[in-house]
Amino acid sequence: MAAGPPPEEIHFSQRPQVDGEIPGQRSRELLDRQSALEANTVAYPRSIPIAMDAARGATIRDADGNVYLDFFGGIGVANVGHSNPYVLEAAQDQLDSLAHTIDFPTEARIEFLEAVDGIAPGSLPGNSRIAFGGPTGTNAIEASIKLARYNTGNEELIGFDRGYHGGTAGALSLSGWSSYKSDYEPLLSGVVHVPYPTARGRDRDPSESLDRTLDAVRSVLRDDGPSPAGIWVEPIQGSGGVVVPPEGFLEGLREVTDDHDVLLVVDEIQTGMGRTGEWFGCTPSGITPDAVTVGKGIGGIGLPLSATIYREELDTWGPSAHAGTFRGHVPAMIAGTRAIEYIDDHDLLDRAETLGSYLRERLSECAERCPSLVDVRGRGLLVGAEFVDGDGSPLASVVDEIQDRCLRRGLIVWTAGIEGHVLRLLPPLVLTDKQARVGMDILTDVIRTVTRESAETPDAARRRS
């Protein structure tokens, strides 16, 4: 028998239910109260100005009773949907008995370790070790840096331009976003960034882009230079703009790292746990990473959890070499196990691939009549749509306007890219056919309206002339 209620039964509704001004009075009150107390680092309500009250499946209800279709998914956390009953019940039962165990064994913890090992990419199943250190993906990245340096004795790290790995010092050092880290430098020394290859239409020959990247990596790994501890890569750059590399990228990177005896660490924090239509974004390549970092969706329904999965041969460090107070959050672990079961029992990997194709098809149809929508890309339910003007300049203001108008019609979408000119969709894998259709009807209508109005402005007319 399949786990829990089927996906179509776990939502508030199949379409938005928005009445009145957004944000409503109660949301405004809560936004103001939060603003008066919390740090300026709060970011998401600046773009999505609502206060949340509850969420179910692929729907969110705000404090004023409005219901939204969620194509944001907690930025990739809610893979099995918000408050999925099958997952939620197990987490609540666990919370009633035991929540915090540091790293003492429990049945729930061991079952989770076995479940994660069973879906790990390549030849890692049965040949892996899993380390917990903290509740967020950036903690997993920090663990992987320590693991690589400990095992190799080398200092240098290699990351990719436009990559994003988290907000702590080591993760920021690996990230290729100067706007995120320039105020905090110097960070870790010995970090080199190389270009990330792209299969985008603007790059006329994706194979040339791939060759340039691999040549750049080989240049860093030259025999007369320092030996790096490892290379950190996202199978698809999510925050960087949903950048999908050409076929053969991870295979080529694996070959180069093997040739130079360098560890390959794959950051699956956003792409993992079924988001791309496979358990992990690197799975289609067939490679076996030396280490994989996971977070976001691994906690089942948004419970805080992250992990670093790595080859058993690298388990050379000792007790407390990587530690953390919250490495034993058992409710998150049992929620993670239940989420894996739910995805498997309801074929949500295939579902993500099917729905993702539908979302991209609708956007591609829209692009035929919207010249500023120059590229639609992604894999599974990680979808990006890029907007630029006639000169190729990023149109972040257009994407912001699309996001705002979608919100007022009951659809929550997000953005990506250093310039903020990529629309990013990360809906839960439990999204129904009707929700997908209704959401894309809203989104494509808003895109056509906003891009038409943008093209009719005097500034746009001057650029065309």
C-alpha positions in Angstrom: 0.0 0.0 0.0 1.3 3.4 -0.9 2.4 5.7 1.9 -0.1 8.2 3.2 -2.7 10.1 1.3 -2.1 10.6 -2.4 -0.6 13.9 -3.6 -3.9 15.3 -4.9 -5.5 15.2 -1.5 -3.0 17.1 0.6 -3.6 20.7 -0.6 -5.9 23.5 0.5 -7.2 23.9 -3.0 -6.4 23.4 -6.7 -6.3 27.1 -7.5 -5.5 30.4 -5.7 -8.1 32.0 -3.5 -7.1 35.7 -3.2 -9.5 38.4 -2.0 -8.5 42.0 -1.6 -5.3 43.8 -1.4 -1.9 42.0 -1.0 -0.6 42.3 1.6 -3.8 42.3 3.7 -4.2 44.1 6.9 -3.2 41.3 9.2 -0.1 40.5 7.1 0.9 44.2 7.2 0.6 44.2 10.9 2.8 41.2 11.3 5.3 42.4 8.8 5.6 45.7 10.7 6.0 43.9 14.0 8.8 41.7 12.6 10.5 44.7 11.0 10.6 46.5 14.3 12.4 43.6 16.0 14.4 41.5 13.6 17.7 42.2 11.8 17.9 43.8 8.4 19.1 40.4 7.1 15.5 39.4 6.6 15.1 39.1 2.8 12.2 37.1 1.5 9.3 39.3 2.7 10.8 42.2 0.8 9.9 40.4 -2.4 6.9 38.4 -1.2 5.2 40.8 1.4 2.9 38.4 3.2 2.7 36.8 6.6 2.2 33.0 6.5 -0.4 31.2 8.6 -0.4 27.6 7.3 0.6 25.5 4.3 -0.5 22.2 2.8 1.0 20.4 -0.2 1.7 23.0 -2.9 -0.5 25.7 -1.3 0.2 28.4 1.3 -2.4 30.4 3.3 -1.5 33.8 4.6 -2.5 35.6 7.8 -5.5 37.2 5.9 -6.9 33.9 4.7 -5.6 34.2 1.1 -4.5 30.9 -0.5 -1.6 30.8 -3.0 -0.2 28.2 -5.3 3.4 27.7 -4.2 5.9 27.5 -7.1 8.7 28.5 -4.6 8.7 25.4 -2.3 10.5 27.1 0.5 13.4 27.6 -2.1 13.6 23.9 -2.7 12.7 22.5 0.8 9.1 21.3 0.4 9.8 18.5 -2.1 7.0 16.3 -0.7 4.8 19.3 0.0 4.1 21.4 3.1 2.9 19.5 6.1 2.7 16.2 4.2 0.5 14.1 6.5 2.6 10.9 6.1 5.7 12.8 7.0 4.2 15.1 9.6 2.6 12.3 11.7 5.9 10.5 12.0 7.8 13.7 13.0 5.1 14.6 15.6 5.2 11.1 17.1 9.0 11.2 17.4 8.8 14.7 19.0 6.5 13.2 21.6 9.1 10.7 22.7 12.6 12.1 21.9 13.9 15.0 19.9 17.5 15.8 20.7 20.1 13.0 20.9 23.3 14.6 19.7 24.7 11.5 18.0 23.5 8.7 20.3 21.9 5.9 18.2 18.1 5.6 17.9 16.1 3.4 15.6 14.9 6.4 13.7 18.5 7.7 13.1 19.8 4.4 11.9 16.8 3.9 9.5 17.5 7.3 8.1 21.2 6.5 7.6 20.2 3.3 5.8 17.6 5.2 3.6 20.1 7.9 2.5 22.8 5.3 1.8 20.3 3.4 -0.3 19.6 6.3 -2.7 23.2 7.8 -2.8 24.5 8.3 -6.4 26.9 6.1 -8.2 28.6 3.3 -6.3 28.2 5.1 -2.9 25.4 2.8 -1.6 27.0 0.3 0.6 30.3 2.2 0.4 29.5 5.4 2.1 29.7 7.2 5.4 27.4 10.0 6.5 28.4 12.9 8.7 26.0 15.3 10.4 27.2 18.6 11.9 24.5 21.3 11.7 21.0 22.0 10.5 21.6 23.8 7.2 23.3 23.0 3.9 26.1 25.4 4.5 27.1 23.2 7.5 27.4 20.2 5.1 29.7 22.3 2.8 31.9 23.2 5.8 32.1 19.5 6.7 33.1 18.6 3.1 35.9 21.3 3.2 37.3 19.8 6.4 37.0 16.3 5.0 38.9 17.2 1.9 41.7 19.0 3.6 42.0 16.4 6.3 42.3 13.5 3.8 44.6 15.3 1.3 46.7 17.6 3.5 46.2 20.2 0.8 44.8 23.7 1.3 43.7 25.0 -2.1 40.0 24.7 -3.1 38.4 25.0 -6.5 34.9 26.4 -7.1 33.0 27.8 -10.0 32.0 31.3 -11.1 28.4 32.1 -10.1 28.2 29.0 -7.9 26.6 29.4 -4.5 27.2 27.0 -1.5 26.0 28.9 1.6 26.6 31.7 4.0 29.4 30.6 6.3 33.0 31.6 5.7 34.1 28.4 4.0 30.9 28.1 1.9 31.1 31.8 0.9 34.8 31.3 -0.1 33.8 28.6 -2.5 30.8 30.6 -3.9 31.4 32.7 -7.0 29.2 35.6 -6.0 31.2 38.7 -5.1 28.1 40.6 -4.0 27.5 38.0 -1.3 30.9 38.0 0.2 32.8 41.2 -0.7 31.9 42.8 2.6 33.4 40.0 4.6 36.7 39.4 2.9 39.3 38.1 3.3 37.7 34.7 3.7 39.6 31.4 3.1 42.8 31.7 1.2 43.8 29.5 -1.6 40.4 29.4 -3.4 40.3 29.5 -7.2 37.2 29.9 -9.3 36.8 28.6 -12.9 34.1 29.2 -15.4 31.0 27.1 -15.2 30.0 25.7 -18.7 26.7 26.4 -20.2 24.4 24.8 -22.7 22.5 28.0 -23.2 21.4 29.1 -26.6 23.5 32.2 -26.5 26.6 30.0 -26.3 26.5 28.8 -29.8 28.6 25.7 -29.2 28.1 24.1 -25.8 31.0 21.8 -26.5 33.4 24.8 -26.7 32.1 26.0 -23.4 32.7 22.6 -21.9 36.2 22.4 -23.3 37.1 25.9 -21.9 35.9 24.8 -18.5 37.8 21.6 -18.4 40.9 23.3 -19.8 40.6 25.9 -17.0 40.4 23.1 -14.4 43.5 21.4 -15.9 45.3 24.7 -15.8 44.7 25.0 -12.1 45.7 21.4 -11.6 49.0 21.8 -13.5 51.9 19.7 -12.2 54.0 22.7 -11.1 51.2 24.3 -9.1 49.9 23.6 -5.6 47.7 20.4 -5.2 44.1 21.3 -4.3 42.1 19.5 -1.7 39.1 19.2 -4.0 36.7 20.7 -6.5 33.1 21.7 -5.4 30.4 21.8 -8.1 26.7 22.0 -8.4 25.2 19.7 -11.1 22.9 22.6 -12.0 23.6 26.1 -10.6 20.3 26.9 -8.9 20.8 30.3 -7.3 23.3 31.2 -10.1 20.4 31.2 -12.6 19.3 27.6 -13.1 22.4 27.1 -15.3 22.4 23.6 -16.8 25.8 22.4 -18.0 26.4 20.6 -21.3 26.2 16.8 -21.4 29.5 15.3 -20.4 30.5 18.0 -17.8 30.4 15.9 -14.7 32.0 12.9 -16.5 34.8 15.1 -17.8 35.3 16.7 -14.3 35.4 13.2 -12.8 38.1 12.1 -15.3 40.2 15.2 -14.6 40.0 14.9 -10.9 40.9 11.2 -11.1 43.9 12.0 -13.3 45.2 14.5 -10.7 44.1 12.6 -7.5 41.8 15.5 -6.4 38.5 15.0 -4.6 35.2 15.8 -6.4 32.5 17.2 -4.1 29.0 17.6 -5.6 26.7 20.1 -3.9 23.2 18.6 -4.1 21.7 20.9 -1.5 19.2 22.3 -4.0 19.2 19.6 -6.7 19.0 16.6 -4.4 16.1 14.6 -3.0 14.2 14.2 -6.3 14.1 17.9 -7.3 15.5 17.1 -10.8 13.6 13.9 -11.5 16.4 11.8 -10.0 17.3 11.3 -6.4 20.4 13.5 -7.1 21.3 15.9 -9.9 24.5 14.0 -10.7 22.8 10.7 -11.1 22.2 10.8 -14.9 26.0 11.3 -15.4 26.7 7.9 -13.8 29.7 9.3 -11.8 30.5 8.5 -8.2 31.4 11.7 -6.3 33.9 11.5 -3.5 31.4 13.4 -1.4 27.9 14.8 -1.7 26.4 17.6 0.3 22.7 17.5 1.0 20.2 19.8 2.8 16.9 21.5 2.1 14.5 18.7 1.1 16.3 16.0 3.1 14.4 17.1 6.3 11.2 16.0 4.7 8.8 18.9 5.4 11.3 21.7 6.1 12.7 20.4 9.3 16.3 21.5 9.7 18.8 18.9 8.6 21.9 18.5 6.4 24.5 15.8 5.8 27.7 15.0 4.0 27.8 11.6 2.3 31.2 10.4 1.3 33.2 7.4 0.2 34.0 5.0 3.1 37.7 5.2 2.3 37.7 8.9 3.3 36.4 8.2 6.8 39.9 8.7 8.3 39.1 11.4 10.9 38.3 10.6 14.5 35.6 11.5 17.1 34.5 15.1 17.2 36.6 15.9 14.1 33.4 17.4 12.8 30.7 18.0 15.4 27.6 20.1 16.2 25.0 20.3 18.9 22.1 19.7 16.4 23.5 16.7 14.6 20.9 14.5 16.3 17.6 16.1 15.4 15.6 12.8 15.3 12.3 14.3 14.2 14.0 15.6 11.0 15.6 12.3 10.4 12.4 10.3 10.6 10.7 12.9 8.5 13.5 12.5 6.0 13.0 8.7 5.9 9.2 9.2 5.4 9.8 11.7 2.6 12.0 9.1 0.8 9.3 6.5 1.2 6.6 8.9 0.0 8.6 10.0 -3.1 9.2 6.3 -3.9 5.7 5.0 -3.3 4.1 7.8 -5.4 6.6 7.8 -8.2 7.4 11.4 -7.6 10.7 11.2 -9.5 8.9 10.5 -12.7 6.3 13.1 -11.7 9.0 15.7 -11.3 10.3 15.0 -14.8 6.8 15.0 -16.4 5.7 18.2 -14.6 9.0 19.9 -15.3 8.7 19.2 -19.0 5.2 20.7 -18.9 6.4 23.9 -17.1 9.2 24.4 -19.6 7.0 23.8 -22.6 4.5 26.4 -21.4 7.4 28.9 -20.9 8.9 28.1 -24.3 5.5 28.7 -26.0 5.4 32.0 -24.1 8.9 32.9 -25.3 7.7 32.7 -29.0 5.7 35.9 -28.4 8.0 37.5 -25.8 11.4 38.4 -27.3 12.9 39.3 -23.9 12.4 35.8 -22.6 15.5 34.5 -24.3 16.0 31.1 -22.6 14.0 28.4 -20.8 16.0 25.7 -19.0 16.2 23.3 -16.1 15.7 19.7 -15.2 12.7 18.2 -13.4 11.1 20.7 -11.2 14.0 23.1 -11.1 13.1 25.5 -13.9 14.6 28.8 -15.0 13.5 31.5 -17.5 16.0 34.2 -18.4 15.0 37.8 -19.4 17.3 40.3 -21.2 16.7 43.3 -23.4 17.7 43.7 -27.1 21.2 44.5 -26.1 21.6 41.5 -23.9 21.4 43.5 -20.7 19.7 41.6 -17.8 16.1 42.6 -17.1 15.9 42.2 -13.3 13.1 44.8 -13.1 11.0 42.8 -15.4 11.4 39.6 -13.3 10.6 41.6 -10.2 7.5 42.9 -11.7 6.5 39.4 -12.9 7.0 38.1 -9.4 4.9 40.9 -7.8 2.0 40.6 -10.2 2.0 36.8 -9.9 1.8 37.2 -6.1 -1.3 39.5 -6.4 -3.0 36.8 -8.5 -2.2 34.1 -6.0 1.0 32.5 -7.4 4.3 32.6 -5.6 7.4 32.4 -7.8 11.1 33.2 -7.1 14.2 34.6 -8.9 17.8 33.6 -9.5 21.0 34.8 -11.1 23.6 37.3 -9.9 21.8 40.0 -11.8 18.3 38.8 -10.6 17.0 38.4 -14.2 16.1 34.8 -14.1 12.7 33.6 -13.0 13.1 30.4 -10.9 10.4 27.8 -10.3 10.8 25.1 -7.6 7.3 23.8 -6.9 6.7 20.8 -4.6 6.9 17.4 -6.4 3.3 16.8 -5.2 2.0 19.6 -7.5 -1.2 18.4 -9.3 -1.9 18.6 -13.0 -4.6 21.2 -12.4 -2.4 23.3 -10.1 0.4 23.2 -12.8 -2.1 24.3 -15.5 -3.6 27.1 -13.4 -0.3 28.3 -12.2 1.2 28.4 -15.7 -1.9 30.1 -17.0 -1.3 32.9 -14.5 2.4 33.0 -15.0 2.4 33.1 -18.8 -0.4 35.7 -18.9 1.7 37.9 -16.5 4.9 37.4 -18.5 3.1 38.5 -21.7 1.6 41.6 -20.1 4.8 42.7 -18.3 7.1 42.1 -21.2 4.7 44.0 -23.6 4.5 46.9 -21.2 8.3 46.9 -20.8 8.8 47.0 -24.5 6.4 50.0 -24.8 8.3 52.2 -22.4 10.3 55.1 -23.8 13.6 53.7 -22.6 12.9 50.4 -24.3 11.9 52.2 -27.5 15.2 54.1 -27.5 17.1 50.9 -27.0 15.4 49.4 -30.0 16.2 52.4 -32.1 
